[in-house]
Amino acid sequence: MELKENPQHMPEQPGIDAYAAYLPAYALNDNRLDATEPPRPGGPARSVAAFDEDAITMAVEALRHIATATPAGRQLLLATTSAPYEAKTSAGVVHEALGLDPGVGAVDLRGHRSGAAALDLVVRAGAVAAMADVRTTRPGAPDELAQGDAAAAFAGGRDAAVLVTRAAHTTEVLERWRLPGERHDRVWDERFTAEVLVAAGLDAARRALSEASLDAADHVVVSSSNPRAASALRRALGGSGEDAKIERATGFTGAAHPGLLLAAALDEARPGQTILLLSATEGADAFVFRAGVGVRAARRGPSVRDQLAARQPVGYGRYLRWRGLLDVQGPARPAAPAPASPPMHRRAGWKYRLEGSLCGACGKVTTPPGRVCASCGIPGEGDASAKVSLRDKAARVVSVTRDHLTTMPEPEVVIVVADVDGGGRLSAYATDVPPGDVAVGMRMTPTFRRLWTTDAIHNYFWKLRPGKDTNDGQAEGQD
């Protein structure tokens, strides 16, 4: 029996409707174990996820202004090589945090080539996808600064770009891999695998350009797990090197890398210009896009370059503590208890979507949500219409507490009480800010983070970080 696509679930023309990139607030550019050694001038830097970030939280951050209106019948995809859970679907947590319609499927894609596969499903099937990775090597590994953490997100459509053509070349090569239960990738010497990936990449790229009736593209973007292959492919395809500059500032970000570099190219592309995206990992995937008339308005949130400029440096010792690669003595304080499955399910609206109760009598918001209004004391009906999400609203700090006995991999964390614009009060950890900089009156916005992990259960909730209303992010893409 022939299966036919439902036209209402397909974009009118395959392509991208909206996109966003997310870079963590930190960068590492010095991994010397011996500080008496001279630093390497002009060396690479890697993007560093904070201790409370992982592939799930970064995917939520990238998707939060793209996916919320996804209709039932579409798919939500999470492409990663560093899923926080094995067997359990990590995309399900992302789905819950975004508050998507239950009719939207949630699927994980795994492996270094999963980013290209997710992008293919975005443009061909109208899916919504996030590519997110946290890359960790052994301390002092030769490629430690060449790996990085990032996320990118795309929604199917055609406002940002349309797909002109796509070509693939699959070849089996043992280049970068990890066995079940292992934490770090194993890597073969890049000299012995570069030739294989270059051949696959050139074949896919040339076929894609030929099918698009192009001799060359206006923008050439090359992503490869093998830096030697990436350099050779950029030279052969006439790339400007702008993608290499981004990569040198972030490192190779795994499954997120093709999406991150494509987002950077879309940031700069003018309507009508062509973009060749080539991902050379375990073979190659080549896409030719043409930027749409709405490419400027299609970006959600700050540009890749603006995020690079806003990062703050992190010391090597602090980075190692965050990754659990440096075992240090913490305070004599018991670990937080693990959350249990039944209450997590019952309280999903609060835990994942940051929903408060909206009182029908006085209009005040109660947080956490309850059957009785905390302001006027009148019981509410407790139905779904009485819930309001606070995750995209700004808040003003009214109280600051500094905790020096935290079990988190930081010597000190800050807990704030903040009044949310439009009603509601939050008590939450502050993140992405030095403890001494948090002050009463500071404006902060919610961000989805991992609080801690106990008994093999990741406890996710919302923290607050400095910044303006997250809804301003969409306007930033309309310059």
C-alpha positions in Angstrom: 0.0 0.0 0.0 1.3 3.4 -1.0 1.5 5.9 1.9 0.7 9.5 1.1 1.8 12.6 3.0 -0.8 14.7 4.6 -0.5 18.1 2.9 -1.5 20.1 5.9 1.5 18.7 7.8 4.0 19.6 5.0 5.5 23.0 4.1 4.5 24.4 0.7 8.1 24.2 -0.3 10.8 22.3 1.6 12.9 24.5 3.7 13.3 26.4 7.0 10.8 28.7 8.5 12.6 29.8 11.7 16.0 29.1 13.4 17.9 29.9 16.5 21.4 29.1 17.9 22.3 28.9 21.5 25.9 29.3 22.9 26.5 28.9 26.6 27.7 31.9 28.5 31.3 30.6 29.0 34.4 30.0 26.9 37.7 28.2 27.7 40.8 29.2 25.9 43.5 27.8 28.2 43.8 24.2 29.3 47.3 24.2 30.7 47.7 21.8 33.6 50.9 23.6 34.5 50.3 27.3 34.8 54.1 28.0 34.7 54.1 27.0 31.0 53.7 29.9 28.6 50.2 30.3 27.1 49.7 29.6 23.5 49.0 33.0 21.8 46.1 33.1 19.5 45.0 29.5 20.3 41.5 28.2 19.8 38.7 28.5 22.3 35.9 26.2 23.2 32.3 26.9 24.1 31.6 25.6 27.6 28.2 24.7 29.0 27.8 25.5 32.7 27.6 22.8 35.3 23.8 22.9 35.2 23.5 22.6 31.4 23.2 19.5 29.2 21.8 18.6 25.8 18.2 18.8 27.1 18.5 22.3 28.7 20.3 23.7 25.7 17.7 22.3 23.3 15.0 23.9 25.4 16.8 27.2 25.2 17.3 27.0 21.4 13.7 25.9 20.8 11.7 28.0 23.2 10.7 30.7 20.7 10.4 28.3 17.7 8.5 25.2 18.8 5.7 26.4 21.1 3.1 26.7 18.3 4.0 23.3 16.7 0.7 21.6 15.7 -0.3 18.0 16.5 1.0 15.6 13.9 4.4 17.1 13.6 7.6 15.7 15.1 10.0 17.2 17.7 13.5 15.9 17.2 16.5 16.0 19.5 19.8 15.2 17.8 22.8 14.6 20.1 25.7 12.4 21.0 25.5 13.3 24.7 21.9 12.4 25.7 21.5 12.7 29.5 19.6 9.4 29.5 20.2 6.1 27.8 17.0 4.2 26.7 14.7 7.0 28.0 13.8 9.6 25.4 15.4 12.9 26.2 13.3 14.7 23.7 10.3 13.9 25.9 11.7 16.2 28.6 12.2 19.0 26.0 8.6 18.5 24.8 7.3 18.9 28.4 9.4 22.0 29.1 8.2 23.7 26.0 4.5 22.8 26.8 3.9 21.3 23.3 0.6 19.7 22.2 0.6 16.0 23.3 -0.1 15.1 19.6 3.5 16.3 18.8 5.8 13.3 18.7 9.1 13.4 20.5 12.1 11.4 19.1 15.8 11.2 19.8 18.4 10.9 17.1 21.8 9.8 18.2 25.3 9.9 16.7 27.6 12.4 15.0 25.6 12.3 11.8 22.2 12.9 13.6 22.4 16.7 13.2 22.3 16.4 9.4 19.5 13.8 9.6 17.4 16.1 11.8 17.9 19.0 9.4 16.8 16.7 6.6 13.6 15.9 8.4 13.0 19.6 9.1 13.1 20.6 5.5 11.4 17.5 4.0 8.8 16.7 6.6 8.2 20.1 8.4 9.6 18.8 11.7 10.9 20.9 14.5 14.4 19.9 15.6 17.1 20.8 18.1 20.7 19.7 17.7 22.5 20.0 21.1 25.7 18.5 22.5 28.0 18.8 25.5 31.5 17.6 24.4 33.9 16.2 27.0 37.4 14.9 26.6 39.9 13.6 29.0 41.8 16.5 30.7 44.7 17.6 28.6 43.6 15.7 25.5 45.1 17.0 22.3 41.7 18.1 21.0 40.3 19.4 24.3 40.0 23.0 23.1 38.8 21.7 19.7 35.6 20.4 21.1 32.7 22.6 22.3 29.1 22.8 23.5 26.2 24.4 21.7 22.7 24.0 20.4 20.8 25.0 17.3 17.1 24.7 16.4 15.1 24.8 13.2 11.4 24.7 12.2 10.3 23.5 8.8 8.8 26.1 6.3 10.3 28.4 3.8 10.6 32.0 5.2 14.3 31.6 6.2 15.5 29.4 3.3 14.3 26.9 0.8 16.0 23.6 0.0 17.2 23.6 -3.6 18.8 20.1 -3.4 20.4 17.5 -1.1 23.0 14.8 -1.7 24.5 12.2 0.6 27.5 9.8 0.6 27.7 7.1 3.2 30.9 5.3 4.0 31.9 3.2 7.0 35.0 4.6 8.7 36.2 4.2 12.3 37.0 7.8 13.0 35.4 9.0 16.2 33.4 6.6 18.5 32.4 5.7 22.0 31.4 2.4 23.6 28.3 2.0 25.8 29.0 3.2 29.3 32.0 5.3 28.2 32.1 9.0 28.7 34.8 10.2 26.3 35.1 9.7 22.5 37.8 7.5 21.1 39.5 9.1 18.1 41.6 7.7 15.4 44.5 9.7 14.1 43.0 12.3 11.9 45.6 11.9 9.2 44.3 8.4 8.4 40.6 9.3 8.2 40.7 12.7 6.6 41.2 11.4 3.1 38.1 9.2 3.3 36.0 12.0 4.6 37.3 14.5 2.0 36.5 12.1 -0.8 32.9 11.6 0.5 32.4 15.3 1.1 33.6 16.3 -2.3 31.3 13.7 -4.0 28.2 14.9 -2.1 29.0 18.6 -2.5 29.6 18.4 -6.2 26.5 16.3 -6.9 24.4 18.8 -4.9 25.8 21.8 -6.7 25.4 20.1 -10.1 21.7 19.2 -9.3 21.2 22.8 -8.3 22.8 24.0 -11.6 25.5 26.0 -9.6 29.2 26.2 -10.1 29.6 27.6 -6.6 27.5 28.8 -3.7 27.5 32.3 -2.2 28.2 30.9 1.2 30.1 27.6 1.9 29.7 26.0 5.3 31.7 22.9 6.2 31.2 20.9 9.4 33.4 17.8 10.1 34.5 15.8 13.1 37.9 15.7 11.4 39.6 19.2 11.4 42.0 18.2 8.7 39.2 17.1 6.4 37.2 20.3 7.2 40.2 22.5 6.2 40.7 20.6 3.0 37.0 20.7 2.0 36.8 24.4 2.6 39.8 25.0 0.3 38.4 22.7 -2.4 34.9 24.3 -2.3 36.1 27.9 -2.2 34.8 28.7 1.2 35.5 32.2 2.7 36.6 30.8 6.0 33.9 32.5 8.0 32.7 29.1 9.2 36.3 28.2 10.3 36.4 31.4 12.4 33.2 30.4 14.2 34.6 26.9 14.7 37.8 28.2 16.1 35.8 30.2 18.7 33.5 27.3 19.7 35.2 24.0 18.9 33.5 21.2 17.1 30.1 21.0 18.7 29.1 17.4 17.7 25.6 16.9 16.4 24.9 20.6 16.9 27.8 21.7 14.6 26.1 21.7 11.2 23.1 23.6 12.6 25.3 26.1 14.5 27.3 26.9 11.3 24.2 27.1 9.2 22.6 29.5 11.7 25.7 31.7 11.5 25.5 31.6 7.7 21.8 32.5 7.7 22.6 35.4 10.0 24.7 36.9 7.2 22.9 35.7 4.1 20.8 38.1 1.9 17.6 37.0 0.3 18.3 35.1 -2.9 21.8 34.0 -1.9 22.7 30.3 -1.9 24.3 28.4 0.9 26.1 25.1 0.6 26.1 23.2 3.9 28.4 20.2 3.9 28.6 17.9 6.9 31.4 15.3 6.6 31.1 12.8 9.4 30.9 9.0 8.7 30.3 10.0 5.1 28.8 13.3 4.0 25.6 15.2 3.7 25.3 18.2 1.4 22.5 20.7 1.3 22.0 23.6 -1.0 19.7 26.3 0.4 18.5 29.6 -1.1 17.9 32.3 1.5 14.2 33.5 1.6 12.8 36.9 1.7 12.1 36.5 5.4 15.6 35.3 6.3 16.2 38.4 8.6 12.9 38.0 10.5 13.4 34.2 10.8 16.1 34.3 13.4 14.8 33.9 17.0 17.2 35.4 19.6 20.7 36.9 19.2 23.0 36.1 16.3 25.9 33.6 16.7 28.4 36.4 16.5 26.6 38.5 19.2 26.6 35.4 21.5 30.3 34.8 20.9 31.0 38.4 21.9 29.0 38.2 25.1 30.7 35.1 26.6 32.8 35.2 29.7 36.0 33.3 30.3 36.1 30.3 32.6 39.2 28.9 34.3 40.4 25.4 33.6 40.1 24.2 37.2 36.5 25.5 37.3 35.7 23.8 34.0 37.1 20.5 35.3 35.0 20.7 38.5 31.9 21.4 36.4 32.6 18.3 34.3 33.3 16.1 37.3 36.9 15.6 36.0 38.4 17.0 39.2 37.4 15.4 42.4 37.4 18.0 45.2 36.1 17.9 48.7 32.8 19.6 49.1 30.9 20.7 52.2 29.8 18.2 54.9 26.2 18.4 53.7 24.0 15.5 52.5 23.0 15.4 48.8 19.6 16.5 47.8 17.0 13.7 47.7 16.1 12.3 44.3 12.8 13.3 42.8 10.1 10.6 42.5 8.3 9.7 39.3 4.6 10.1 40.5 4.9 13.7 41.9 7.0 14.7 38.9 4.2 13.7 36.7 1.5 15.3 38.8 3.4 18.5 39.1 4.6 18.6 35.5 3.0 22.0 34.8 5.0 23.6 37.6 8.2 21.6 37.3 8.6 21.7 33.5 6.5 24.6 32.2 6.7 26.9 35.2 2.9 27.3 35.4 1.2 29.2 38.2 -2.4 29.4 39.2 -4.3 32.4 37.9 -7.1 33.4 40.3 -10.4 34.1 38.7 -11.5 36.4 41.5 -8.6 38.8 42.0 -6.4 38.1 39.0 -3.3 37.3 41.1 -0.9 34.5 40.3 0.0 31.8 42.9 3.3 29.9 42.6 3.7 27.0 43.0 0.1 26.5 41.7 -2.5 25.7 44.3 -6.3 25.3 44.7 -6.5 28.4 47.0 -5.3 31.8 45.9 -2.3 33.0 48.0 -3.5 36.6 47.7 -7.2 36.6 48.4 -7.7 33.1 49.8 -10.5 32.2 47.5 -10.5 28.6 46.2 -10.1 28.2 42.5 -11.6 25.7 40.2 -8.2 24.3 39.3 -8.9 23.6 35.6 -6.4 24.0 32.9 -7.7 27.5 31.9 -6.6 28.8 35.3 -2.9 28.2 34.6 -0.4 30.7 33.3 3.2 30.0 32.3 5.9 32.3 33.7 8.8 30.9 31.7 8.9 33.7 29.1 8.4 36.6 31.5 11.0 38.8 33.2 11.3 39.1 36.9 12.8 41.6 39.4 14.9 40.3 42.3 13.5 41.3 45.8 15.7 39.1 48.0 19.2 37.5 47.7 20.6 34.7 49.7 24.2 33.4 49.2 24.7 29.7 50.0 28.3 28.7 50.9 27.4 25.0 51.7 26.1 24.0 48.3 26.6 20.5 47.0 26.9 21.8 43.5 30.4 22.0 41.9 30.7 25.7 42.9 32.0 27.1 46.1 29.0 29.4 46.3 25.5 29.8 44.7 22.8 32.4 45.0 19.1 31.8 45.7 16.8 34.7 44.8 13.2 35.6 45.4 11.9 37.5 42.4 8.6 39.1 41.5 7.4 38.2 37.9 6.0 40.7 35.6 2.3 40.3 35.4 2.1 38.5 38.7 3.7 35.6 40.6 6.7 35.2 42.8 9.6 32.8 42.2 12.3 31.4 44.5 15.0 30.0 42.3 18.8 29.6 41.9 20.6 32.3 40.0 22.9 31.1 37.2 25.3 32.5 34.6 26.3 35.4 36.9 28.9 35.8 39.7 27.3 35.5 43.1 28.6 38.9 44.1 26.9 40.6 41.1 23.4 39.5 42.1 21.5 42.4 43.7 18.0 43.5 44.7 16.3 45.1 41.7 18.2 43.1 39.1 16.1 42.0 36.1 16.3 38.3 35.4 14.6 35.8 33.1 13.9 32.0 33.5 16.1 29.4 32.0 15.6 25.6 32.1 18.5 23.9 33.9 19.5 20.7 35.7 19.5 21.2 39.4 21.3 18.1 40.4 21.5 14.3 39.8 20.7 11.9 42.6 20.2 8.1 42.4 20.6 8.3 38.6 17.7 10.7 38.3 18.2 14.2 36.7 16.2 16.8 38.5 15.3 19.6 36.1 13.7 23.0 37.0 13.9 26.6 36.1 16.6 29.0 37.3 17.0 32.7 36.8 19.7 34.5 34.8 20.4 38.2 34.2 18.7 39.6 31.1 15.7 41.3 29.6 12.4 39.7 28.7 13.0 36.6 26.6 10.3 37.6 24.3 12.6 40.4 23.1 14.7 37.7 21.4 12.3 37.4 18.5 12.6 41.1 17.8 16.4 40.8 17.7 16.1 38.6 14.7 14.3 41.3 12.7 17.2 43.7 12.1 
